[in-house]
Amino acid sequence: MAEEEKKQRLILLQKIYIKDLSFESPNSPDVFTGGQWSPKTDLNLRSSHSAVRDDIHEVILTITVNAKHENKTLFLVEVQQAGLFQIAGYSKEEFEAIVGTFCPNTLFPYAREAVAGIVAKGGFPEFLLQPINFDALYAESRKQAQAQAEAQAAAGNGGAETSH
């Protein structure tokens, strides 16, 4: 523990890049000639991380937007905005919070710009993703994980194995 406290705490952004970007408008050009439409959009967010080497970690923020009108897809866009972060000197809990909140917060503006740009290039009106509170999302995911662990532990009393 004392050795961990002596370790210098460090978070450095090494690189930001698009890992994957896809855009589909399966019903064009019909969607542009059908008159007025008010799309319903579904937004899906997820993030993941993996160690690259030593204290360098790749964090990937994946954003998927599906815009539909009357059950017809107007456009579907998915971006995997990635970054390399050097993270050192933190406890496991602190590290998880950093890759669950700080890193996605850092990547989000770049992903937001990529989504807006590709939607505009697809011929659609300006599309802006609203700000996202990654701290609240992380807290909610921790609560859900805790509830699942408690449910598994309660179910595990019947002889099932659980690992933590």
Buried (B, 14 or more C-beta within 10 A) or exposed (E): EEEEEEEEEEBEBEEBEEEEBEBBBEBBEEBEEEEEBEBEEEEEBEBEBEEEEEBBBBBBBBBBBBBBBEEBBBBBBBBBBBBBBBBBBBEEEEBBBBBBBBBBBBBBEBBBBBBBBBBEEBEBEEBEBEEBEBBEBBBEEBEEEEEEEEEBEEEEEEEEEEEE
